[in-house]
Amino acid sequence: MNRNRHTEAQIITILKAHERGASVIELARQHGVTEQAVYRWKARYGGM
């Protein structure tokens, strides 16, 4: 079973949108993930 719905490139694009001012709630709704997933991605991929 494949658990990865988003590639690293997609995740980084989502995080860049957050840095530009989009809210976490808005991003989570647009991409079909939980808010916690966005924060987890931020912790893991935030420096890229």
N, C-alpha and C positions, 0 to 999 in steps of 0.2 A: 504494500500500500504506500503510495507516494503522499507524503505529508506536506511537501513544499509546493505551495500554490504559486508562489512568486519567486522569480529569480533574484539574485543579488542586485542586478542592474535595476530591476523594477523597484526593489526595496529602497535603493539609494535615491531613485527618482522621487519616491513618495516622501522620503525624509527631507529632500531638498525643498519640496513643496511646503513642508512644515516649517523649514527655516525661513521661507519667504513669507510666512504669515498665516498659512492655512491652519485651522484648528485640528487637533487630534480627532475630535468627534467627527468632524466633516470628512477627514481623510479616511477614517475607519468605515464610515457609511459608503463612501464612493468606491472603496476597494473591497468591501465585503469581509473585513477582518474586525477583530475586537480592538478596543482601545489599548488593552494590555499588550497586544501583539505589536502595535506601533511603538509603545514605550520599550518593549523588549528589543525591537529592531534598532531603536535609537541607542540603546545601551551597547548593542553589538556592533552596529555599522556606523555609529555617529561620527567617527573621525575620518571617514572616507570621503 
